Structure formats: structure tokens, C-alpha cells
Amino acid sequence: MTSIDRRRLLRGAAASAVTAAVATGAPAATATAADRTAARPAPPLGTAQPLDDRPFPSYDYTRANKLPREMTGYWEKSFAIGGTRRTAKVYLSPETPIRSYFTVLAVPDGVDTAEFLRRSGWRDTADEREEGLFVLEPGEGGWTDAESELAYVEAAMGFFESNRYFSVFGEHYLVGYGFGAPPLEAWAVAHPLRVIAQVHLNSRGLRETYLNAYAGVEFDGRTAPSYTPVVFPDGFRLIRHDETVLPTWYIGPDANTAGASLSYWKRANDTLQRGERDGAFGTVYRQRHGSGRWMTSHAGPISQVAVEQRPTDPFAPRTTDRIVAFLTRYTRYENFFAYGNQLNERADYRRLGVEVRTMTVEGQVREYLVHVPRTAHRIWRGKAPVVFVWPGNSQTDKVFMDAAGWWEVAEREGCVVVTVCEQYSATSVSVSHRDSLVFFRQLREVMLREYPVDPGRLYSTGQSAGSGVTQTFAIAFPEHFAAVASTSFTVAPDATGTVSLDGVAHPARHRPIPTYQIYGFGDLAFLEGGLWDGTDNRLDTWARYHLDAGGLTLAVVDTVDGALSGWQDRYQTWTWHAPGTQTPLLRLTKNNYRSHNTMPEETPLLWGFLRHYRHEARSDGTVARYYSASGFRRRGDEIRLRS
């Protein structure tokens, strides 16, 4: 695939109303950093422009889900560490989206950073992948030992993770070179929930005393200040730092000093004792089958520790390509609460055929993703169901693509997934929901006009603020969807009998619609507790509305204790059936071991509810709803629900 094809695939092509971009035909191999460097050396980056005291960037509404154009390029940020000035560099490719993936590099001693980024192919790689680079640099005398560098690394990473000039995915790839590798690895040991995967070249590793200081540190039930703390049951075993899986590759490690680091990461990743020879990564120690690590409870034993002893040129673009291949197999989400943190495989847009499209909504260009899996036609023969996905506040479509893992469900079940991107909100580098009703109606028309989908099987889902959109639709516009299922935000009519969507009040329709909500023990304060605890909050008012609309009462639940399921019995589920039937109409699940952020492990539960429903919206405003026990896989098992 040429670089032009790649840009079209990742960016989309703007037009007056609706535009689409997708690679078609037989895919060619993606150009590598080595190929590009050989074909045309990149021009010099020049002098980095200072971020110190620079005004924050302006909003750029000409770009859908992109950092402001004025921020793309090569930048420098300085830090005062112990009376000494230290610096870090930032490179933002021309098409870097809001909350992009970043690779954090620690360059070796004795190199010019701009020349290193050009010569190694990292600058070309960032441009090709439309991602960012954050570069840690040695002091005047070079890198010192890892522990002495921690103050600088913490200061630099603190700026990187939260600033007003650019925004980050929230989880990062780390690559350390030479004496720069141990300080970066030391940060990973201290903050393993924030690292997706790491590679270290020609490293001497970390001292065993440093590793041991963190190994036994346990993750407790504390959540973010605005969330509810998680209370674990008696006898519950807390996760330790050295039980946090983190894919790791050591290239050319110092045989005399790196042993403690390698042992630490093998233990953390719960690997087999014996490695396997791999042509790309050297000797690979794979996470063992049956591993009890929390972070891979959904994905399975996908982590690994690799060691390549053969001589490798760390500055060669081909080395960079191999590093990128190792790192980008993985994604991760939830960087604060260990029990909701999940390592997963990253979505490959090219392989999956994901379209990055744009649409003009209320005069502003908006981005969205369309994933039509290859299984859609085989399973549904031109009548595929469609799931409209609304990410949480500040989560772009591309962030949520990997955070929720709807692409995995789509590949298996053949459903089409449309993921909405929000619009600029509190800052020029963040997003929030806007014009949701108009956006949905335009998206629906595009899907029905351009794709082989079933108009009777449109579903809505979302997380947090996106759940708020979904749950508001269920109350004010139930005719739009066959069913809804979302996570971590509930909605109910206010004292005037209305619900608000993007600041506009809409009357509640009081009509039944199959509805499912999943929330966490440590979730938003207004979701604290349950429906039988005597505390009346927005969880209770949400349930009362839907129970009343469906002609149900709280007492007719399948079991007051909730049915337990999932990893460590984390899910506690209550179901209410349509009157006189065994057809689920309302469902609530409490995830006893997560905070607010969603998990890909929950996505199959949402689809498992949605897939059973179909609806027919009539011109007079009435809706006929149907339930299929097989999810419409078998003919003749469809029954009509009473309206």
C-alpha cells in the first residue's frame, strides 16, 4: 500500500456532505520506514520550536478529529530538575488525531535528536502511521543511572500525559536506547498500567534492588476522586506490580547486568520457563496458557517477553520497523485502576477494512468509523445488523475502537459497527458530544443508503457520556432502535418529564424498549450501590422509568441476588422479562471489579443482549418489536413483544 493509500485510509477525504475513504482491491504491503528512507531521505526537521510559554493552540474546525494544524511539527519542552535545565522533544505528524497513540523514546547519549529521528526512520514512521513521538533526552553529561534520572523522567512524562498542546491515547509505547533505556524502563516498573508494550536496545537493565522495591506493591480499591472506591470481599488477593503483564522485548541486552530485568518481566508476564526461537524477535518467552493474570482475562495469553542477542543496528530503519511490529500488535486501556486494566490486540484498520469517513453536521466536519466485517455477508446475506457506538466524553472514535473492542464482536458475529467521533469541547485538543440527534439521523441515512444492512436491526451503545446519549435515545426516541445496551451512565426523566440531549429537552415517551446497562462498583457517584440498598440515586430512577414503561415492577426480577458470571465472578446480573414471557426486557449488570472505564470483556455481553431484537417503526409513530432466541440465525423462532 502506498503512502497515499495509507493516508486516505486513515484520514478520509473531505467533501461537501458525506465522504468516505477505504482501501479496495488486493492490499499491497504497507511501505516500511526502511523502504521510504531508501527511496527518498526525509528532509531535516530543523530546530525544534519552543513550547515553553507558548500560547495554547486555537480551535481548528476545518479538521475532523485532528490536532490543530499549528501544532504539527517538531517541538521542545524544558524542565528545571535540581537546578539544571533538561529538555524533551515532541514530534506531531501532519495528520495526528486528537488522543493519538504515542511512542515515547529515550535516545542514547551522543546523538542529535532530530538527526536520530530522521536516520532511524522514526519520523517517517510517525508520518506514515499518523501518530506522535515524545522523546526523552540525556543531560549535558549524558544519561546517569536510572534512579538518578527518575525526577526528570517523571516531570517529562507528567507534562506529556496532561497538557494543552496535544492529547494522548492514555497508554503508551516505550522504546529505550543504550543508557537511556534503564530510566525509561524504571518508569514502566513504577507505572505499569500506563504502558502498552516496551522495547529496550543495548540496555544494561535495572538493579534488582529497584525492581524489588516495586515488585510487591499492591493495587488497592482506590479509584479517581470523583468515583466510588471498590470494596473487595474478605480474602480477596490484590494484584501486585510484578503481576502486571507488559509485553517486553530486549534487543542486545548487557549479558552481565540485564538479568534482573529479564527475570522481572518474565515473572510479570507469567511466561513459560523455556523460550522458542522466533525469526523476527529472537528467543520468545510466551505467556503460559491458563495464566491467571487479570489483564489478559479477556484476550487470553497474548503477552510475551522476547530477547534478541544477535547484533542489531539500533539506528537502522529496518530495526525501527521490527520494533513497531512488536509494539503495535498490542493495545491497552484503563491507566488508573488495575482490576479494569486490559491488554488486548490492536485493531488493524487495513486488515479489517475499517473506513475512516467524514460528514458535515450542522456546518462542521465530523469523523466516524464504519467497520463492515467480511463475515457480514456470509452470515446475513445483505441484511446485517448495525451497532451505533457513542464513545465516552473525551474518547474519540479511534480511541474507543480499541478501548471497547467492538471490532472483535463484529468479526465474529457479522454486525456492522459505526463509531461516532465527538467534536472539540473544553479545549482545542479534546472532544465531547455535540449535535447527537442530527448526527445519528444523517448517519442512519448513509448506512441505509450505502450499505447492505437491516433497517429493523439498528442498535445503540456507548460508554459514560456516550451511554447518556444512548439512554436518552431510549427514552425520547425509542422508535429509532430495536434495542439499546450501554455502560456507566444512566438517564431518567426530570421533574418536567423530559430528558436533555445536547442541551435540548425532549419529552419522555414512556414506551418499552429492550434496555441493558452495565456499571462498575467503583463507578460514578450517582451509580453507587444497587437497586435494593435503600439509597435512591440515578441508577434507581433509570430502573423505575424502564420498569414502568414495560409494565414491570422491581420485585419480578429473575433473582434478587443477581446471577454471577465472568472472570472471578466479576459480573452480577439482574434481568426482568416482558410480562408473561421469558423474553428479557430490562437487564442490569454490576461489574464488581472495575471503576468507571469500559472494558472489552463487557462488549460481548452488550451484543449478547442486543442481537435478539428487531423492530418495525410505523408511520403513525407506533413500534412493533420482535425477539428471536437465536438472534435471527434460525427461521421461525421470532416472537412479537407486546407494546
N, C-alpha and C positions, 0 to 999 in steps of 0.2 A: 504494500500500500504506500503510495506516495505521500509526502508531507502535506500536499494539498488535500488529498482524500482524507487524511487524518484530521486536518483542521475542520473540514466540512462535517465529518462525523461527530467531532467533539463540540463544535461550536454552533452548528446550524447556520442557515443563510437567511438573513432578514429580508422580508418583503412587506408589502403594504398591509396585509391582514394575517395570513397564515403561511408559514414557510416551513419546509422540512429538510432534513439532511440525513442521509443514510447511505452507507457504502453498499453497493449492489454488485451482483455477479460474483465470480470466484475471487475470494480475497487474496491479495498478494501479501508477501511478507512485509511487515512494518519495517521502515528504514531504521537502522540502528545508529547509535552515536558514532560507531566506528565507520559505518558507510558514509554518513554525512561529512565527517571530518575528512575522510579521504577524498570525497567528491568536491567539497568546497570549504576550506577552512573558515570558521566563523570570524567576523570582524572583531577587533579588540573591544572589550567592554568599556575601556576608558576609565576615567576617575569616578569612583563612587560618589554619588551626591549625598550630602549630609541629611539625616533625619532629625538630628538634634535641633530642637526649637522650630522645626518646620511646621507650618500650619497644616491642620488636618485636611485631607482632600475633600473636594466638593462632590455632591451627588452627580452621577453621570447616568441620566435616564436614557441615553442613547444605546446603552449596553445592557442586555438582559443577563443578569446573574454574572457580572464581571466586576472585578475591582476597577475603580476609576482609572481611566486611561493615563491620567497624570502620575499614577503610582507605579506603572510598569517601568522596569529598568533595574539599574544597579545602584544600591544604597548602602550607606554606612551609619551605624549607630554606635555611640561611645558610652562607656560606663566608667565611673570612678570607683576603683577597687583598691582599698587600702592606701589611698593617696596616689595611685597610679592610674593613668588613662589606659583603658583597654577598649578594643573595638570588635564589632561583629558586622558582617556584611549580609545584605538581603538581595536576592535576585528574584524579580517577579516577571515571568514571561508575558508577552503582549496580550495573551488571552486568558490569564489566570482568573478563575472564577472566585467568587466570594466563598470563604471557608474551603480553600483548596487543600489538598494533600501537600505537605512539605517534606523534603528530605533535609535533615539537619546534618551538616558536615562539620567535622573538626579537621582542618587542614594540617599537614605536617609542618615541622619547622622549616625555615629557609625557602619558602615559596612565596611568590606574589599571588594573592588570591585570585585576581582577575585572570591572570595567565593560567593558573591551575584550573579554573572553571572552563576556560577555553580548550586547553590542551587535553584534559581528561574527558571532555565531551559532556560534562555535567550541564553546561549552559545549553547545549543543543538538546540534551535530554529534557530539560525543563521546558524548552520551547515546544518540542515535539509532544510532550505529554500535557502541556498547558498547566504546569504546576509551579511551585515556588521552591526556592532554596534559602536556607538560613545557615550562615557559615560562621563558626567559631574560629577565632584566630589566636595564635600564641602571643605572649607579651614580647617586649623588646629582646629579652634574653632567651626567648624560646619557651616551650612548654615546661613547666615544672611537674612535680609529682601530682597524681590525681587529687589527693586530698587538699593540697595547697591551692588547686585550681577551682575547688568547688564554689567559692564565693563568686568568682567570675562567671562560671557556668550557670549558677542559679540566677544571677542577675540578668544574664543574657537571655536565658530561657523564660524568665518571668516576663520580660518585655515581649519576646517572640509570641508567647501564648496569649497575651492580652494587651493589645494596643489599638490605636485608632487609625493606623496607616494601612493595615491589611488584616485579614482574618484567616484563621487556620481551621482545618478539619476538626482538630481537638485531640487527635492521636497522630504520632509522627514516626517517620522512618529515620534511623540514626546510622551514620557512616563515619567512623573514625579512622584517621590515617596516622601511622607512626606514633610519636609521643603525644599526639592529640587524641588518640583513641582511648586511653585509660580515663581521662577526665570525663569524656562523653559516656563511656560505659559506667562510670561511677554514678552519673546522673540517672542512668537507666536502673541501676540497682536500687537507688533511693526512690524512684518514681516509676515502677514497672507498669502501672496501669495506663500510663500515658504513651507508651512506646508500642508500635505495631510490630516492628521487627528491626534487627540491628545487624550491621556488618562492621568488622574491625580488621584493618590491614596492618601487618607488621607491628602488632601490638605486644607490649610486654605484660599486658593483663593487669589485674588488680591484686593488692596484697590480701592474704587470707584474713587478716585481722579486720580489714574494712568490710569484706564480704560477710564475715561472721557477725559484724555489728548490725547488719540489716536482715540476715537470714531468718532469724526467729521473730522479727517484728510482725505482729498480727494486725489484720484489718478488722476493725470493730464495726458496730452498727451505726456509727455516726454518719449522717448524710449532710447535704448542703444546709445552711442555716434556715432556709425557708421551707425545708421538707421535714417530715416526721422521722425521728430516729427509728431504726429497726431494732426490735427486741427479739433476741434469739431464744429458742426454747432451752430448757435445762439440759446440760450435757452436750450442747452444740459445739462442734470443733471449728474454731476460727481458722481462716486462711492465713498462711504465713507468706512473707515476701518471697521466700525461696520455694513457694508452691505456685507462683505466678508464671504461667507459660509465656515465653517470649522467644520466638524464632531467632536464632543466632548463628552467624557464620563468621568464623575466624579464618583469615587468609594470611598465611606466612607468620603465624604467632611465634614469639620467642619461646623456644622449647624449654628454656631454663626457668622462666618466670610466669608463663601464662597458664600453668596447670591448675592453679586455684580457681581462676575464672572459668575455665572449661568445665571443671567439676561442678561449680556452682550452677552453671546454665544447664548442664545435663540433668542435675537434680531438679531444678525448677521446671524443666520441660518434661520430666518423668520419662526419660528416654531409655531405650534398651542399652544394655551394657556393651554390646558389640555393634560396631558400625558397619555400614555397607558402602562399597565403593560406588561413587557416582561420577559420571564423566564430566558433569558441569560444576559440582560443588566439592569434590574431594571425597572424604570419608564422612558419611552422614549417619548420625545417631537419631533415629526416629522415635517420636513419642510412642510409647507402647500401647497396644490395643488393650482395652479395659482400663485405661488410665482414669484415675479418679479426680483429675483436675477440673475445678469449677469452670474455668474459662473456655474449655472445649467440650462442655456438656452437650452442646447442640451440634457443633461441627464435627465432633469426633477427633481422633488422634492425628491432627494435621500438623502439629508443631514439630520442630527438629532443631538439632544443633549440628552444624557442618564444620569440618576442619579441612582446609586445603594447605598442604605443606609444600607443594611444588612452587618454584619461583614464579612470581607474577609481577608484571609491571603495574604498579598501583596507579600510574598516571595515564595508562593506555585507555582509549575509548572502549576497546573490547572488554576490558576489566569492568568499566562502568556499566556496560550492557549486562554483564553477568550479575553484577550487584543488583541492578534494577530488577532483573528477572527473579532473583531470590526474594527481594523485599516485597514486590508488588503482587506476589501470589496472595498476600495477606491483607486483611483489614481488621479493624478492631473498633469497639465503641464502648462508651461509659468510662470516663477517665477519673472518676472520683470514688465510686462505690464498688468494691471488689466483687461482690456477690451478683452484681448485674453486668460485670465486665465480660465481654465475649470476644474471643478470637475467631475469625471467620475467613472464608475465601473471598477475595475481592472480585466484584463484577467486572468482566471483560466486555466492554461495550461492543467491540468489533466481533468477537466470537458470538455474543448473544444477539447481535443485530439491533441493539438499542438505538433508537432515533433521538437525537437532540434537536428539538423543534422550538420555534418561536411563534408568538401570536401577539397581535396588538389588542390590548384590553383597556378600554377607557382611555385610549390615546397613548398608552405606554407599552413598550415591548416587554413581553414576558416569556420566560423559558419554561419548557416542560419536557418530560421524557416519555417516550412510548416504547414499550417492550412487547413485541409480538413474538412469543416463543415459537420455535419450529414445531412444537407439539400441538399448537392451537388448531391447525388444520386437520391433523391426524385424529385428534380427539373430537373436535366439534364440527368439522365439515362446514365451515363458513358461518357458524353461529356461536362464536366464542364469547364467554362472559367477560365483562370488563370491570376492573377494580380501579376506582379513582382514589389516589393516595395523597393525603394532605399532611406534609411534614409538620413537626413542631416549630414553635417560634425560634427563629434564627437558623433553622435547618433548611438548607437548600435542597432541591430535588436530587442533586448528586450526592450530598451528604446522606440523605435518607435512603437512597438506592442501596448503599452499603450498610447503613446502620440497622435497617429493618429486614433486609434480605428478601424482599418480595420477589426478586428475580428468581430465587431458588424455587419458590412455590409455583411461579409462572412456568418455569421449565418443566416441572413435574406434572402440573395439573392442566396446562394449556390455556390458562386465563391470560388475557391481555391486561397489562398494568400501565396506567397513566399516572405519572408522578408530577404533581404541581410544584412549580417554584414560586416562592413568595416574592415580594417586592421590597425595595430599600425601605428601612424603617428608622430606628433611632439614630443610626449613623450611616455614612456612605459606604461602609464595609460590612453591613449586616442587613438582614431581611426579616419581614414579618408578613402576615396575611393581609390581603387587600383585594377588594372587588371580587370576593369569592363566588358570589352568585352569578355575576356576569361571566366570570372566567369559566365556571363549570358549564354554563349553558352553551358557551361557544365551543368548549372542548367536546361536549356531547354531540354537537352538530358535526364536528370534524370526525369524530370516531364513527358515527353512524353513516356518514357520507363516504369516508375514505377507507374504512376497514371492515373486514367480514366478521361482524360482531352481532350478538343477540340483543336487540333493544329492550327485551324483557329481563335481562340479567345484568343490570348496571348496579354496582355496589360502591359504597363509600367507606373509607377507613382513614385513620390519621392518628397522630400522636400529640398529646398535650394540646397546644393551640389548634393543631390540625384535628384533634379529636373534638375540640369545641366546634369547629366548622361542621364536621360530620354529624355530631349530635344535634346541632341546630337545624341542619337539613332534615333530620329525622322528625323533629317536632314541627317545623314550619313548612317543610316541603316534602312530606313523606312520599308523594307520588313520583318523585324523581328516581327513587331507588327501590330495588327488590328487598334489600336488607342493608343494615349498617353494622359495623363492628370496629371499635377503636380503643385507644389506650390512654389512660391517665388524664382525662378531663371529662367532667360531666356537665350537662346543661339541663335546666328546668325553667319553665315559665316564671316570670316575676309576678309581683302583686297585680300588675295590669293585664296579666295573661299573655304576655309577649316574650319573645326571645330576640336577642340582638345579633346581627351578623354584620361585621364591619361597620358598627355604629348605627345601623338601621334596624328599627324594631319591626318584628313580624309577628302576627298573631299565631298562637299555638293552635294546631288543627285538631288535636285530641283524636287522632286516628291511629290504629295499631300499625306498627311496622316492626318486623323482627330486628331486635337490637341486642348488641353484646358490648360489654365494657370490661377491660382488664385494667387493674390498677395495682400499685405496689404498696407493701406495708409501709415503706418509707417515702411515700408519695407526697403530693401537695397537701397542705394543712387541711383544706376543705374536703379531702378524701380520707381523712384519718378514721380508722376503726372499721366498723361494718354496719350491717342493717339491723342488728339485734342488740346493739351495745348501749342503747339509751341516749347516745349522742346524736342529735339531729343536725346534719350538715348537708352539703350539696350532693353527696352520694345518696342520701335518703330521699331528697326531693326529686332527684332524677329517677330513682326507682318508683316512687309513688306516682309520678306522671305516667310512666310507661305501663305500670300495673293497672292503673285506672283506665288508660286508653285501650288496653287489651281485655278489660273486664275481669281482671285478676286481683287477688289480694296477696299480701306478703306471706300469709300462712300456707298458701298452696304450693310452696316451694318443694322441690323433689326431696331435699334433706336440709334441715336447719344447720347441720354441722358442715355442710359443703363436701363435695366429693374431692378427694386428694388425688393428684397425679403429677407427673413430671419429675425432673431431677430433684432428689432429696425431698419429694412430696412438696415441692415449692408452690404448686397451684392448688387453690381451694375454690371450688366452683359450685355456684348455685344456679339452678335452672327452673324457670316457670314455663309450663306448657299451655298452649292455647286451650281454652275451656273445652272439656270433654274429649281431648285428644292427647296423644303422646308427642305432639309437634312442639318443639321449643319455640317460644315467642320472645322470652327475655332471658338473658344469661349474664351473670356477673362472676368474674374470676379475680381473686386476690392472689397476687404473687408475693408470698411471704418473705422472699429473699431478694427483693430489689428495691431501689429508690424510685426516682421519677422516670429516668430514661428508659426507652423501649429496648427490647432485646429481640434478635432474630428468632430466638426459640419460641416467641409468642406468635409470630406471624402465621405458622401453620394452624394454630388454634383459631385465629381470626378467620382464615379461609375455611377451616372446617365447619364453622358456623354459617358463613355467607353462602357457600356453594349450594345449599339445599333450597334456595328460594328463587322464585320467578314472580314477576308482576306484570299486569296489564293496566296502564293508565288510560282511562277513557276520556273522551272529550267533555263529558259532564263533570269531570273532576273526581269521580269515583275510581277506586283502585281494586282490582281483583288480584289476590295473592295466592301463590301455589307453593307447595312443599313437596320435595322429592327426596325420599330416604337415600337414594343412590347418588344424589347430586346430579340428576338428569343424565346419568350414564345408562340407565335401563329404561326402556319404553314402558309406559303403563303404570309406573309407581307414583305418579303425580296426583296429589290431592289438593283440593281448594280449601283455603282457610276462610273462616267466617270473618267478614269485615265489621 
